[in-house]
């Protein structure tokens, strides 16, 4: 039942149902998942729950900052530093 509820929440989120109702349903499903100790479903639902909270503006995660960008080589750049650096 918990897995079915999780799938229902996933489909509701991506189909465009009202986000407040989806978040409430997700909270109930996660509470039920904790009660039954079904941590796999709980782990799979957490990213979707964070997305839904972020979409309605209730996320407690800090907004991403892109003041200093780091590439794969560990070089850090500011947005204004690359204006003509790679131009040929």
N, C-alpha and C positions, 0 to 999 in steps of 0.2 A: 504494500500500500504506500509506503514511503517513497519507493522508486517511482511509482505511478504519479504520485503527487509532485515529485521533483520534475518529471518529464512534462507534466501539465504546466508547472510554473515556467519552465524553459520555453514551451510553445507560446504561452501567454505573453512572456516578455518580448519575444521576437515577432509576434504577430501584431503587436501594437495595442494591446489591452491597456487600460488605464494603469499607470505605473504605481499609484498609491495602493490600488487593489492587489497588484502583483507583489509588491513589497510586503504587504500584510500577509498574503498567502505564503510567501517564502519564509517569513518569520515563523508562522505556524508549522510549516513543514520542517524547518530546522529544529524547532522545539520538539516535535515528534521524533525526529531523527536522533536527537540527543537522548530522549527518553528510552528509545529502543537500542541505543548504542550502535547505530548504523553510521559509523564515521566516514565511510566511503561516500555515501550520498551527501553528507554534510560537507566533506571536502570538495566535492564536485559542485555544490551549490554556492559556496562562498564567493568565487569570482563573479558569478552571475548576480549575486546579491549586491556586491560592490558596484557593478555596472549599473544596476537599477538605482541604487542610492545616488550614484554620481549623476545619473540622468535627471533625477528630480532635485538635485542640489543639496542633498543631505549627507554627502560623504564626509567622513572625518579625516580622510587622507589629504595631505597637503597638495596643493596644485603643483604640477611639475614646473620647474624653473629651468629655463634654457639660457641662463646668463653665460655660462661657460660650457661649451660643447667639447666633448672628448671623443677622439676617433679611436679606431682599433689599435693604434700604435701608442696610445697614451698621451698624444699631443693635445693640449687644451687650447681652444680658440674662443675668442669672444665673437659675437656676431659681426661686429664692425671690422675685425682684423683681416678678414678674407676678401676685402673689396676687390683688389686687383692681383692677389697673390698668384693665382693659377692662370691668369689670362696670358694668351700667347700672341 
